[in-house]
């Protein structure tokens, strides 16, 4: 198994830089179920941020990318079950993916709630506002 950095996934998904995109494609297409690529939670959060902030990707496109990564047998996504839960929450409301993932990770860890100052995270991701 090899870890995949955000920039490798960005180049693979966007195909926007010929040299790096080709290298990313070769690497990812060489992976197998027996020798998969590893995608960390941090990588997923960065990927979503880059696609939305730098490429102005629509939420529906970001969701499709995440679903594809999660369904790909040649990739191991860290805490995939929690990522699926966060993705469902992301699809269902206006929360940021990062907020959804933070809340779902805390829930999976047995936390009573996730504290925040962010009113949007309270409304959309189910966190509890403090202060």
Phi, psi and omega in degrees: 000142176232144178281145179246123178281160181306316185295330176293314179293321178299313180297321180294316183288315187273332183050044187259351181229108191308312185290307181291323179297319178296318178295317178297318179297315179300315181297308184294322179286347176273350181288157178219170177297328179282333179225075187276170170268147180254129179244114182279165176300319179298318179299317179298315180298315178297318181301312179299315180299313181298314181298320182280317186278321185263330183250000181051038179293139176292152179305318180299324178291320178296317178300317180298319178298312181297317178299319179297314178300315182293329180275347186282117182294338181277003178236142172249114180264126180303131178048051184305323180297320178289322178297318177301316179298315179296321180296318177299319179293319179299317180293324189281345183209192186264013181291152171291149178300319181301317179296319178299317181291319177302312182295317181290324176296318179296318178299314180297331179277358178093012180291143178294320176197171176249121182275142180205162169261351187278108182298324178296322178292329177294310184291315190264327185255354177083022177278172179247127181282136175250161176103000000 
